[in-house]
Amino acid sequence: MGAERIVVFPDELLERMQLETTIFTPANDAVGFAALSEEVGLTLILRLYQLVMDEDNIYDPIQELAAFSFESRIELDQFINRLPEITGLEMLTILNPLPGASSVS
């Protein structure tokens, strides 16, 4: 395991969302990803943010990349567990589902 990484989120983001996980790739230490969730009615929303390391070696969220909705905590957790292994092509099909197809598998 590498060195500990520090990620700083704006307070207003953490007031309404829960940090689920952060993901860093060995290919590029300057960027990472954060998954945060929130409840909207009976739906769980998972939002993925891009993190970029600043000059102080602190990661800051710079943009939301995608949002996914789930009907249960189990579905959300399964997706989070699969997230690091999802290929780029698979992610494209998740982000652009065929009409009538299930959302996230």
N, C-alpha and C positions, 0 to 999 in steps of 0.2 A: 504494500500500500504506500502511496506517495505522501508528500507532506500534506498537512491539514490545510484545507482551503477555507477562506473566509468569504461569505456571501452576505451582502447587506441589501435588505429590501426596504422600500419606503414604508413608513408606519401605516399609511392608509391601505396599502396592499395587504398587510398582515392583519389588519383590523377586520377584514371581511373574508380572508382566505386562510387556509391551513397549508403549510409547507408539507408536501408529501415526500419528495425526494429531490436530490440534485444528481445530475449525471455529468461526468467529465470523460472525455475521450483521450487516450494516450497520443492520438494523432496531432492534437493541437491543444496545448495547455492553456492558451490564452482565452479559450471559450468554453462554455459549459451550458447546461440546461437545467431549469428548475421546473418542477411540476407542483402546482398549487391547486387546491380544490376549494369549492364553495358549494353550499346548498342553496338551490333556487326552487322553492316549493318542495316538491317530492323528487326533484332531479338533482343529481350530483354533477357539477361541471368541473372538469379537469382542464386547467389552462397551462400550456407550456410556454416558458419564457426563455429567451436567449440571454445568457450571461456573458459578459466580457470583463476581462481582468484590466484594472486600471494601473496607473504607474506605482501604486502602493501595494500591488498584488492582492487587491480586494476585488471580488467579482460583484458586478452590478447588473441587474436586469435592464436590458436596453429595449426589448420589444417582445410583445406577445406573438408567438409563432402560430399557435393553433389552440382551439378549444374543442373539447369532446364532452358529450353528455352521456350519463349512465343512469340506469334505473335502480341500481343497487350498489352498495359498498363492495360487494364481492366482485362485480363486473369491473369497477374502477380499480380495485387492487390487482386483479388479473392483468388488466391492461398495463398498469404501472410496472408489474413484474416482467412483462414482455417487451416493454418499451426499448430498453437498450439493445435488444436483438432484432428489432423490426428493421427490415431493409428499406432503402429509399423508395424502391418501387412499390413495396407493400404500403408504405406510408402514403404515397400518392393515391393509391386505391382507397385507403381509409378516408383521406381528405376529400376525395371526389367519388363518392359511392354512386352506383347505378341507381336510378329511381326505383323505389320499392325494395331495395336490398337492405339488409340489417345494417345498422350503423357501424359499430366496432365489434370485431370478433376476437 
